[in-house]
Amino acid sequence: MQLNTRTWGSGDKTAVLVHGIMSDSRTWHRVGPALAGRGYRVIAADLRGHGASPRGEYSPALFARDLVDTLPAGANVAIGHSLGGLALSLAVDRLRPRRAVYCDPVWATTSPDRSVDAAAFVAGKKATREHITQLNPRWDEADVDIELATLADWDPDTAYFLGGQPLLGFLPAQPVVPSLVQLADPSFLIGAEDAAHLRRTHFEVRTVSGAGHTIHRDDFDGFMRSLDGWI
């Protein structure tokens, strides 16, 4: 499936960005221009069921295949947040960026009793401005406006592939390309055992102190500092 994309910049280097569930490429409204200012042509995709991309069946494998169908192979850096991190990790062997960055990705936990409640995501589609602001006190007004717009354009059926099942089987055995894992503080997706596994298997792991799950919106400056040496 060909996905909708938005772009920033026209530099000689290429960066690709993949958002998380319930969001779309507008979530990168600060990151895209910042990377363009560093000489990148930046391409951000809307995952299927999000933003202006087509709807359809939903699964991690399909999210990944769409990235391969849409994004250029061999980018200088690929960055995926949350569900976008999972999709990127499943596509990275085909996209083959020079470097990959996984921002608090939805990977497997070593704990089989840790599952995701799809209904909680679906209920989030009706979130009000007040609720979004309460949950994300560090966001500015532009991010709240974008969240409301992306929720309006999001197909909540994308959440049902989660099915309330434990997220097992997705923690990578080793990096396909040089890879950084950024973690929220604390991360509710990558626990201490999983972080230790990632370090043992040659992922670089960095925690952005005090940042919530959506690191690039919670602490943009901390997010960018965490990318030192990777962009």
C-alpha positions in Angstrom: 0.0 0.0 0.0 1.3 3.5 -0.9 1.1 5.7 2.1 0.5 9.5 2.3 3.7 11.3 3.1 4.8 14.8 4.0 8.2 16.3 3.4 10.6 19.0 4.7 13.8 20.2 3.2 15.8 19.3 0.2 19.2 18.3 1.5 21.6 15.7 0.3 20.9 13.4 3.2 17.6 11.5 3.7 15.7 10.9 7.0 12.4 9.0 7.2 10.0 9.3 10.2 7.3 6.9 11.3 4.7 7.9 13.9 2.9 6.0 16.6 -0.6 4.7 16.9 -3.5 7.3 17.0 -1.1 9.9 15.4 0.2 10.7 11.9 3.0 12.5 10.2 1.9 15.8 11.8 3.4 14.7 15.1 6.8 15.5 13.6 6.0 19.1 13.0 9.1 20.3 15.0 11.4 17.3 14.2 11.0 17.5 10.4 12.0 21.2 10.1 14.9 20.6 12.6 16.3 17.8 10.6 15.8 19.8 7.4 17.9 22.5 9.0 20.7 19.9 9.4 20.8 19.1 5.7 18.2 16.4 5.4 15.4 15.7 3.0 12.8 14.5 5.5 10.0 12.1 4.6 7.3 11.3 7.2 4.6 8.7 6.4 1.1 8.2 7.7 0.7 4.6 8.6 -2.4 2.9 7.1 -5.5 3.8 9.0 -3.9 7.1 10.1 -3.9 10.6 8.6 -4.6 10.7 4.9 -3.4 7.1 4.2 -5.8 4.4 3.0 -7.6 2.1 5.4 -7.6 -1.7 5.3 -6.6 -4.7 7.3 -4.2 -4.0 10.2 -1.2 -6.0 11.5 2.4 -5.3 12.3 3.5 -7.1 9.1 1.2 -4.9 7.0 2.3 -1.7 8.6 5.9 -2.8 7.9 5.2 -3.8 4.3 3.6 -0.4 3.6 6.8 1.4 4.7 8.8 -0.7 2.3 6.3 0.1 -0.5 6.4 3.9 0.3 9.8 5.0 1.7 13.2 5.1 0.0 15.7 2.4 0.8 19.1 3.4 2.1 18.1 6.5 4.0 20.8 8.0 6.2 18.6 7.6 9.2 15.1 6.1 9.9 13.3 7.1 13.1 10.2 5.3 14.4 8.1 6.1 17.5 6.0 3.5 19.4 4.0 1.5 16.9 6.1 3.2 14.2 9.2 1.8 16.0 7.7 -1.7 15.8 6.8 -1.3 12.1 10.3 0.1 11.3 12.0 -2.8 13.1 10.0 -5.3 10.9 10.9 -3.4 7.7 14.5 -2.4 8.5 16.0 -5.5 6.8 14.3 -4.3 3.5 14.7 -0.5 3.9 18.3 -0.8 5.1 18.8 2.7 6.4 22.4 3.5 7.5 21.1 4.1 11.0 17.9 3.4 12.8 16.4 5.1 15.9 13.6 3.4 17.8 11.7 5.9 20.1 10.1 4.0 23.0 9.1 1.3 20.6 6.2 -1.2 21.0 8.4 -4.3 21.3 7.9 -7.5 23.2 8.2 -7.6 26.9 9.8 -10.6 28.6 6.7 -10.6 30.9 3.9 -12.7 29.3 1.3 -11.1 31.5 1.8 -7.6 30.0 -0.9 -7.0 27.4 -2.4 -4.0 25.7 -6.0 -3.1 26.0 -7.2 -2.1 22.5 -10.5 -0.7 24.0 -8.5 1.9 25.9 -7.0 3.2 22.6 -10.4 3.3 20.9 -11.8 5.3 23.8 -9.0 7.8 23.3 -10.4 8.9 20.0 -13.0 10.9 21.9 -10.4 12.7 24.1 -11.1 16.3 24.7 -8.7 19.2 24.7 -8.8 19.3 28.5 -8.1 15.6 28.8 -5.2 15.8 26.3 -3.7 18.7 28.2 -4.1 16.9 31.5 -2.4 13.8 30.2 0.4 15.8 28.5 1.1 18.9 30.7 4.4 19.6 28.9 2.8 19.9 25.4 2.3 23.3 23.8 -0.9 24.4 22.2 0.2 23.5 18.8 0.8 19.9 19.9 -2.7 19.7 21.5 -4.2 21.1 18.3 -2.4 18.5 16.2 -3.4 15.7 18.6 -7.1 16.6 18.2 -6.7 16.7 14.4 -4.9 13.4 14.2 -7.4 11.7 16.4 -10.2 12.9 14.2 -8.5 11.4 11.2 -7.5 8.1 12.9 -9.3 4.8 12.2 -9.7 3.2 15.7 -9.8 -0.3 14.0 -6.0 0.0 13.9 -6.0 -0.8 17.6 -7.8 -4.1 17.4 -4.9 -6.1 16.1 -3.5 -5.7 19.6 -6.4 -7.9 20.7 -5.6 -7.7 24.4 -2.8 -10.3 23.8 0.7 -10.1 25.3 3.1 -8.3 23.0 5.5 -11.3 22.6 7.8 -12.0 19.8 8.9 -8.6 18.6 11.9 -7.8 20.7 14.8 -7.9 18.2 17.5 -10.5 18.7 20.1 -8.0 17.4 20.2 -4.8 15.3 20.1 -5.2 11.5 21.8 -1.8 11.1 23.5 0.4 13.8 20.6 1.2 16.1 19.7 3.6 18.9 16.8 2.9 21.3 15.4 6.0 23.0 13.5 5.4 26.2 11.0 7.5 28.1 11.6 8.0 31.8 10.2 5.6 32.9 9.3 3.5 29.8 6.2 1.4 30.2 7.1 -0.6 27.1 10.7 -1.5 27.5 11.4 -2.7 31.0 14.8 -3.2 32.7 15.3 -6.7 31.5 14.5 -5.8 27.9 16.8 -2.8 28.0 19.6 -5.0 29.4 19.0 -7.5 26.5 19.2 -4.6 24.0 22.5 -3.4 25.4 23.9 -7.0 25.4 23.0 -7.4 21.7 24.7 -4.2 20.7 21.8 -1.7 20.5 22.7 1.7 22.0 20.1 2.6 24.7 19.5 6.1 25.9 16.9 7.4 28.4 15.6 10.9 28.0 15.3 12.0 31.6 11.8 13.0 32.6 10.2 12.5 29.2 6.9 10.7 28.7 6.2 8.1 26.0 6.0 10.7 23.2 9.5 11.9 23.8 9.7 14.3 20.8 6.6 16.2 22.0 7.3 16.0 25.7 10.8 17.2 25.6 11.8 18.3 22.1 15.2 19.6 23.2 16.0 16.4 25.1 14.9 14.3 22.1 17.2 16.1 19.8 20.1 15.9 22.3 19.5 12.2 22.6 20.1 11.9 18.8 23.7 13.3 19.1 25.9 11.1 17.0 23.0 9.5 15.2 21.9 12.4 12.9 
